[in-house]
Amino acid sequence: MQKAERVVTHEPPRHIRLPHLDRATVWRLARFIVTGGIASGVYAVAALVAVDMFAMSGLVASIVAYLIAIPISFVGQKFWTFRAKGSIASELPRFLVVQAANLAAAAILMAVIVDLLGVDRLIGIAAVVTAIPLATYLLLSRGVFTQRKEE
């Protein structure tokens, strides 16, 4: 009797579904990146000035820099990125909750990298401006700026 050979084939999954990104979402993400880039640039410059010129710790510098960048971010995200039509009175408190969470995360990250680990402040700043944006976009798009003008 002959042994039956067992042939193993590796077929790709038949149904891989990527999230659908319509044109409006792609443009919103692009605007979010630009607005976030501007706010992050303001954050980075303010943090550098706070550490280098005012000898602030990484933690304090991060908090000060973040507080300076928040108004720029709100105006840009509300009126340009999301083109939100909700009232400022309803959106601003939710935006500030998201920013408070981001501020805490940024301050902790900066303090750990710069103050605890003794790594250069540029690495701390780079970590903050790359770690926060994805969660921010999701929170803003699904929890803050939910009423948008048609695109």
N, C-alpha and C positions, 0 to 999 in steps of 0.2 A: 504494500500500500504506500502510496505517496503521501507525503505530508502536504497539506494545503498551505500555501504561502499566504501570510497575512500582510496585506498591503495597507500601510497607513498613509493617508493623504492629509495634508494640512490645507484645508480650504479657508479662505478668509470668511469672516462672518458675513452672512448675506445682507443683514440690515444694520448698517452703521448709520446712526442718525446724528448729525451734527446740529447744534442749535441753529435755528433759522434766524438770520440777521437780515432784516429788511433794510432798505435804503435809509429810512429815517433813523433807525437804530445805529447804523454805521456812521452817519453824519453826527448824531448825538454823541457817540463815543469819541469821534474826532474832536468835536467841540469840547468835550470833557477833558480830553488830553491837553488841549491848548490852554483852557482855563486852569486846569490843575497844574500845568507846567508853569504858568505865570505865578500862581499862588505858591508853588514849590520854590520858584526862583526867589520870590520875596522872602519866604521862610529861610532859605539857605543864606541869603545875604544878611538878613537880620540875625541869624544864629552865628554866623562868622563874626559880625560886628560885636555881638554880645560877648562872645568868648575872647576874641582877639583885642578889642579896644576897651571893654569894660570888665574883663577878667571874670566873667560869670562862669559858674559851673555848667557842665553840659545840660543838666536838668533845668536850671533856671533859664539858660539861654534858649533851650527848646521851647519852654513855656512862653517866654516873651516873644520869640519869633512866630510861634503858632498863633498867638493872640493878634499879632500884627497882620498875619495873612488871612485870618477868618473873614473880615469884611470884604476883602477882595474876592475871596472864594464865593461867598454868598451872592454877591451882585452878579458875578460872572456865571455861576451855575444856574441861578434862578432865571435871569433875563436872557442869557445867550445859550448856554448848554441845553437846558431843559425847556426853555421858553415856557415856563410855568405860568399858568393863569390863576393859580390859587392866591389867596390873600397872604400878604406878608405876615399878618397876625397869626395865621394858622401854620405857615411854613417855617417861619423863623425859629419858633421854639423847637420844632423837630430837627431842623438843621443844626441848632446849637447842641442838642443832645448827641447827634452824630459827631459833631466837632469835639464835644467834651470827651467822648470815647476815643476819638482819634488823638486828641491832645494827651490823654492819659497813656495811650499806646506809644505815641511819639516820645513823650517824656521818659517813659520807662526804657524804651529802646535806646534813646540817646544816653541816658544815665548809665545803663549797663555797658554799652560799648565804650563810651568816653571815660566815665568816672570809675566804673568798676574794673573794666578790662584794660583801661589805659590805652585804647586804640585811638588813632588820630581822629580828630573831630570831623574831618571830611568823610571818613568811613561811616561815622555815626549819622551824619546828615544824609549821605547817600542811602543808608539803610532806611531812614525815615521816609524819604521821598520815593522809595520804590515799594515799601511794604504796605503803605496805607491806601493807595488809590483804588485797588479792585474792590475792597470792601466798601469803600466810600461810594463808588459808583452804584453798587447794588443797593446800598441803604438809601441813597438819594433818589434813585430812580423808582424804587418800590415803596419807600416809606415817607419821603419828604415832598418831592415834586411830582405828585401823581396826576395832577390836573395840568395837562399840557395843551398848547395850541396845536392845531392840526398842522402837519408838515407836508 
